Amino acid sequence: MMASSGQRAVALAALVVVVLVAGAGPAGGARQMPVERSGDGAAATVVVAEKATETVEMLMARLPAGPSNRGAGH
């Protein structure tokens, strides 16, 4: 029994997705952290996390309180 063209299209799309996902690799491999010369690198990770937290807190503090005067979406 022959499969319909719609079923073939779905099967082809699923195959393409599987091949793309399998070949993608880890996202973290695109840009690696610089290697620390001393220690195990845990201290550098903590410093980066603290800096990111400070940056987000600073940006959140700069946001105005309350709704926009220009309306929704602005």
Secondary structure by P-SEA (a helix, b strand, c coil): ccccaaaaaaaaaaaaaaaaaaacccccccccccccccccaaaaaaaaaaaaaaaaaaaaaacccccccccccc
